[in-house]
Amino acid sequence: MFRSILFIISMTLVSLKLSADDSPRIVNHQNTTIQGSCSQIRAQINHLKQFMDKYFLSDTCKPEAVINGTSNTCQFSVKNCFPDSLFKLVGTTFPQDGPNCYGTALFATKNNKTLRYVDQSEFYKIITSQYCNRKKHPQPGYIGVFQAPQHEVIHAYTYIGESLTFEKMGADFKKANQIFNFKIGLKVNTMYKWEVPMACRQYGGSSKSCHNDHYYVNCDLKPFYDNLPKDVLLQLNQLKTLLEKSVQLTNETRELPLLKAQLHFRLDSFRQLLSVQKISNQDLDILLTQVYSLSEQIKALNQ
């Protein structure tokens, strides 16, 4: 069996200070049509518009053009007001593993040009670097982070608006035969607030100390990539492009073993290039964790 990544859209109900009958809900899963109070639906679309205006200027989102309904109840298709590069992932199954929640959050906020595996170590280096700022109050395009009491980052998602998120759900990419879901949600996924070891509570940990922390970061990695030497940036982008291509190939594809060998060769060459380049310590730390992420995804190919 192939390791599969299934991209789907789903919606989670949430209390938005509405009556139970007016709460937004999915009425058409194929087009992800949402129905609810007109005021709340317009607010959600306005959040989407802010997100798209910030990152996806080539796409359009006009609330008045996508809302249908009466004076009290409205509905709209998310497809008509969501970035094409993200929505097109819906229903796609990749034969190879790779993209995870961290990579998805960076890709959705234009901090990564390719959709790939981002190791926990790389993600943490990025969000604690000078290129990201921790925020108390989220804005469209901020990244939501769940962090365990032991300071281990465990999940990330893209904040689009009040109760509106885009995230990749699923287990770690290295576990075979897992289903990976991309979700547009009306609720911040609260399961990660409780995903802590039972031993923490069993051995005297307080309720607060055993719960995961939840916060937001605003990241802009453009200065990071702009600061890199041109030959470093060129080789890094070539690696990422090849890797993005590889996740679309089945194990039976003759090209895959050759591509995997080429990726190993390019990664070794990239390591050698880094050893002779003058790069700031912080930028080099980020690059080295990227190298680790790339190597882990390459190893997972054709397994």
C-alpha positions, 0 to 999 in steps of 0.5 A: 500500500502507498502512504497516502495524503488525502486533502479534504475540506471539512467544517467544525461547528462552533458557537458564534453567539448565535442560536443553535438553529443559526450556527454556521454549518455545511450544507454541501460538502462537495463545494463546501457550501456554508449556511448560517446567519447572514451577519456571521457569514459576511463576517467570515467572508470578510476575514477571508478577504483580508487573508487573500488581500494580504497573501493572494492578490491574484485571487478575488473575494467579493462577499456580495458576489458569493452570498445567497439567501434570505435576510436572515439565512445566507450561504456561500461556497468557500471555493468562491472565496478561497485561494486557488493554490490552497483549495485545489489541494482538496480531493488530491491524494499523493502517493508519497508522504511529506507535507505536514501541519508545519509545512502547511502553515508556512505554505499557506502564509507564503513563507514557503514556496513549496508544500513540503515536510517541515520538521518540528526542529525547523519550525521551532527555529523559524518561529523563535527567530527574528523573522517571527513575532509572537502575538497575543491577538491574532490577525488573518495570516498569523500562524496558530501554535500549540506547544506542550508543557515540555516546550515541544511544539506539537501542532500549527495552523493558519489563522484566517479570521475569527473562528476560521482556520486552515490546517492540515490534520493527521499523524506524523508523516513517517507513520505508514498508511496514514490519512492526512486531512486538510481542513477549513474549519470554523473552530480552532482545533481544541484537541491539542489543548488536551493532548498531553501525557497522562503521566503529567497529571498522574504524578502531581502535575497541576491542571495548568502545567499539564495543558498545552500552550496556545499562541500566535506568531506573525512570520515573514521569511522573505528577508531570510531568503533575500539575505542568502547568497544567490548560489545557496538560494538557487540550490535550495530552491532546486532541491525543494522543487524536485522534492515537491515533484517526488511526492506526486510519483508512485512507487512503481514510477521508474523515475522515482529511484533516479529522482531519489538518488539525484536528491541525495546527491544534491543534498550532499552538494548543498551541505558542502556549499553551506560549509564554505559560505559566510552566513549569519549564525541564526540563518545558518541554524535555520538552513541546517534544520531545513537540511534535516527536514529535506533529508527526512522527506527524501528518506521516506520516499519509496518506502 
